[in-house]
Amino acid sequence: MKSQRPVIEDDEHRVLKFRPRTQAKPPGREARQNDVRPEPNDLSRYERSREEPDEFRHRMLANMAAFAFTVALTAIGIWLAMSIADLRKTQDCVLMGRRDCAHISSPRS
């Protein structure tokens, strides 16, 4: 049996030379002599003065609201997972051809 090899032409394989960037600006912009760079953004604009009191009450309320939201989201996720598992179990039972799949609760007398 003859082995088939792809035909490789020299045009397909080229070695490109790496040219490091030497210009500080993109080639489309001309360098100006009075080009002033803006100062880097610092975090001083977000600082509060020491004279303003911390709002501990507001912070605690926000933390409690975030905690309540997290607990509610977790409870909803657990309920949803349990409902999907129960639905899957009932569906598997029905697909096996059984007739007593539905869980019927009877009131106690």
Residue pairs with C-beta under 8 A, 6 or more apart in sequence:
24 31
25 31
90 101
90 102
90 103
93 101
94 101
